[in-house]
Amino acid sequence: MRTRLLPLLIVLMAGVLLALGFPLAASTAASEQQRVVVDRLEDAARFAALAQFVNESRFGPDERRATLGGELASYHEVYGIRTGIFYRDNRTMTSAPEDWVVPYDGEGRRAFNEALLGRRSHDPPQVWPWQGDARLTIASPVVRDGDVFAVVVTDSPTGRLRSRILHDWLLLFAGETAAMLLAVGAAFRLTGWVLRPVRVLDAVTHDIATGRMNSRVAETGGPPELRRLARSFNEMADHVEDVLDQQRAFVADASHQLRNPLAALLLRIELLALELPEGNEEIASVRTEGKRLAQVLDDLLDLALAEHTAADLRLTDIGALTDERVASWRAVAEDKGVTLDAATVAVTAWADPVALSSALDAVIDNALKFTPAGEDVGVTVRLAADGRTVEIAVADRGPGLTDEELERVGDRFWRSNRHQNVKGSGLGLSISRVLLAAGGSTITFARNTPHGLRVTVAVPREDPRPRGASQGRGGREQERDWGREGQEQGGA
């Protein structure tokens, strides 16, 4: 959700900054140009004041005209600004450079014509940094006895103006970039704060889905809506846990209560068999089915206990434990004519040694059941590629399973239609999955090339119990709080 919410906030903030930045950039450029225009108008007004005392018919090329020409030449030499004073009929009173004449078109002509009307020229068009050949033309009327008899025209290069505008824009861009970075950081923190309750709820939901049924969300933090959500979620979790406990209790009680009558029934069958001829097929069939029913009841009781028993996690040498279990099953494998090999490494991980041993017994037993004589079963222990888990792989050379069967293997009471004649209740791998899940481990099934089944048990190398969780399941395993969870994760 953050990957969707965060870009949206960033785009909105970027749009706001751009919406503010463009007008501010235009305003900055206009302000810089206006400052230059005001300077040029002041200079033009000063030259107009000097030109008021120069009259061609009365004075001719006298000292005052020479002085005015010297002022314009110095002005052009220092600032590079072309300046000229022109009569109404376009004749030149004086100019610098001397060969510069009144413009006959463009912005210069427009400014000249406006000055002839007794007004200073309007502000010239805005100059932008990328207009390398742009110039500023300003005109001011020269008035004598209430009449405009000449016009002062200045034509300025815009290199320095464009440089100042560009400099201001770079500062503005740097400010907007800094503001954008701050906005991204604020958006990151904001999304973390907004999604923190959802993240905590997701974590607790995952804990319950993986078997930690006592996980709950604290109802003390967050807005009222989220507190109500936490309360409703905890009520739902309590109800689900109660239902599961009742189901487990029923299975355990039923299994336990049925064992005594079944044991008595099997004893009577054995006594009855003594009265019948040896090798009676009906008695043998009844005895076999009775023993199978007893095995199913034992497996149901083991499954109920596994679902209700806490995992006693400790740092365990997975290689040594696997070697021990393989050694205990090697005699069974030899009786069947199957080779049982092990390739292990000394590596530690967090597991319940008793639960992991029971799960490995079920997996190895299953592999030996379906592996014909003359074939082999391989057990390997290795560190996963990501370094986060230790993988125990049991690969057999049996008939294997189809893709559809691989999706169902491990379900309770499920057995392939092709293997109904093999002894078993269909609960062994289910019990293994429950025992492993209680300790944070997983079990997966895949094909073993060229034929057979590969069962992989992944044991975590880090303690899978959340911080603050108790060791057992007798009490509340953990209770996560909106605020505390966010602080532990840095508000991310």
Secondary structure, DSSP 8 states (H G I E B T S, - for coil): -HHHHHHHHHHHHHHHHHHHHHHHHHHHHHHHHHHHHHHHHHHHHHHHHHHTT--TTTT-S-HHHHHHHHHHHHHHHHH--EEEEEETTS-EEEEESTT----SSHHHHHHHHHHHTTS---------TT-TT-EEEEEEEEEETTEEEEEEEEEEE-HHHHHHHHHHHHHHHHHHHHHHHHHHHHHHHHHHHHHHHHHHHHHHHHHHHTT-TTEEE-SSSS-HHHHHHHHHHHHHHHHHHHHHHHHHHHHHHHHHHHHHHHHHHHHHHHHHHHHS-TT-HHHHHHHHHHHHHHHHHHHHHHHHHHHHS----EEEEHHHHHHHHHHHHHHHHHHHT-EEEEE----EEEE-HHHHHHHHHHHHHHHHHHS-TT-EEEEEEEE-TTSSEEEEEEE--S----HHHHHHTTSTT---GGGTTSS--S-HHHHHHHHHHHTT-EEEEEE-SSSSEEEEEEEESS--S-TT--SSSSS--EEE-HHHHHHHTTT-
